[in-house]
Amino acid sequence: MEHLDVLVVGAGISGIGMGYYLQTRVPGRTYAIFEGREAIGGTWDLFRYPGVRSDSDMYTLGFSFRPWKEAKAIADGPSILNYLRETARDHGIDRHIRFQHKVKSAAWDSSTSRWTVDFEQGPDAMRGKITCNFLQMCAGYYNYDQGYRPAFPGEETFRGQIVHPQHWPRDLDYAGKKVVVIGSGATAVTLVPEMARHAAHVTMLQRSPTYVVSRPAEDAFANRLRRVLPAKLAYAIIRWRNVLGQLYIFNLMRKHPARAKAGLIDMVRAELGPEYDVATHFTPRYNPWDQRLCLVPDADLFESIKSGAASVVTDHIDTFTPAGIQLKSGQVLEADIIVTATGLDMQLMSGLAVSVDGVPVDLTQAFSYKGMMFSGVPNLAATFGYTNASWTLKADLTAEYVCRLLAHLDRHGFTECRPVNENPDLEAAPWLDFSSGYVTRALSRLPKQGVVSPWRVYQNYALDLLAFRYGKLEDGVMRFSRASAGPLRADAAPRAAAMAKA
């Protein structure tokens, strides 16, 4: 059976970044990246709907080690995918990727300090096994096979086409068609203005409004700075400016929610004019950052509404009809195509079944250690980004921390690192303090967080940077030990000695 030092699962942003850090921070380790699909890119290869783009700036969504050089800070999906492919190719990470490898279960054996991972390979789903010393899950946070798709009354009677953005047909022709997009999240506000360019009309049908913020697609300051400074220096400055700016705005909005709410709504009113019913269509019932803000580059959503190419309807669905949707108010929306932008189905670690020494582990009962490991589970980490900032910021820090752990194991001849909760009175809280539908639907399937460090999940890059990069590894919670069957690697002892001399 093949054995690796590290098995990485997922070849999206997180997995590619993890490959880079393994190669540069703990070189010499054997590793592979298992990717269930046929291509790298994760989200940016999966989603193909019109206008797909980032809702974070690329100076923070990009890798810390590879400057983003395009003019647009709010980038489209194909540009992001190209960036990921180039990064994987230029650093040789693509040579470690094995496509159509879907992990199914992982069993830990403390006597050998090894995971045995079962996987399915290829279109015929041939079963295979591989062992590794450390398992790094970079498979994202949602089910790649199926998005969230509620059943609607009467939908079987609709004569048109019903489409979910996660499964966008390559040949969908919406030119000159009447389109209804159900939803008000990031996907909906992206789809509406893009489809409105060619459709007869696009209606965004929402049960309740979301905070929508306009921002220029290009960062003028960043583009000027890149013209006068070396790429890496300019990128670092812009990245930190954006990180600190996001933290400041987030904390300000959390501290003064009423003022923040008024300011965000005033911005929308300034875009759409005093005659538009902003109170009905763009005034949420929750406070800013209870859910993620929706970004619209260059005010494209507002421009499509003002031009008459798109409109917003706030109401509840009564039933689908052969020709469209009838609402609770009695209004009827005619449609040739209905897009159900109803969200994602959250899934922890691709639904991986985990056992430790023959005992199945219920991760929903585990406490999350630093937001990436699980109480009682050794040598396993999972990357999960921020809800209030770019995913990659947390992915980079997680990769750095895992590499610190791996180096520490070698340096001291350990084979196992396991976070252990010995406080029976540790107060539990939901893993994510977020009211978005895709989160609230999945809370029962997620681990818990504690109310104190290191069990608390901080949505704060600055705090995490200090803790992950400079915090003590042996903190009284993370326990290090040696397997009875021998060292972690055959060369662990001599290498540890060499590191000690260095």
Secondary structure, 3 states (H helix, E strand, C coil): CCEEEEEEECCCHHHHHHHHHHHHHCCCCCEEEEECCCCCCCHHHHCCCCCCECCCCHHHHCCCCCCCCCCECCCEHHHHHHHHHHHHHHCCHHHHEEECEEEEEEEEECCCCEEEEEEEECCCCEEEEEEEEEEEECCCCECCCCCCCCCCCCHHHCCCEEECHHHCCCCCCCCCCEEEEECCCHHHHHHHHHHCCCCCEEEEEECCCCCEEEECCECHHHHHHHHHCCHHHHHHHHHHHHHHHHHHHHHHHHHCHHHHHHHHHHHHHHHHCCCCCHHHHCCCCCCCCCCCCEEEECCHHHHHHHHCCEEEEECCEEEEECCEEEECCCCEEECCEEEECCCCCECHHHHCEEEECCEECCHHHCEEECCCEECCCCCEEECCCCCCCCHHHHHHHHHHHHHHHHHHHHHHCCCEEEECCCCCCCCEEECCCCCCHHHHCCHHHCCEEECCCCCCCCCCHHHHHHHHHHCCCCCCCEEEECCCCCCCCCCHHHHHHHHHHC
